[in-house]
């Protein structure tokens, strides 16, 4: 799934991921070092609400924008780390 889909996702009563009516059991990130900061923030939010979240390989630690890139790369890394706790 893409960034927009994750950013629009919500959880249903069973803690499954609902994206425009499509239901998923878990979100798995595999070797994805770059992710939009809004996506990382949404992953953190959903994980704290009970979403099943697995990350393997290289974790997202950068976002693609050059605007405030140092600060936003740091935030992206923090959001993903918090989602995995």
C-alpha positions, 0 to 999 in steps of 0.5 A: 500500500502507498503513503496516502492509503496509510495516512487515510487508514483507521482501525475497526473494532477488531483492531484491523486496518481499514483502508477505504473498506479494505480490511488488513490484519497487519502492516508490515514494512520491509527494508523501507528506509524512506517514508513520508513523515505524515505516514510515519506519524500515522503508523505511530498513532495506529500502533498505539491504538492496537494495530499489528505492526511489524518492521523488518530489515532497514527501518524508515529513518528518513523522509523525502522532503528537503524542507527542515530535513534534519529535524523531520528525518529525526522525527520520522525515525522517532515515530517509527521507533515509538510504533514498535514499542 
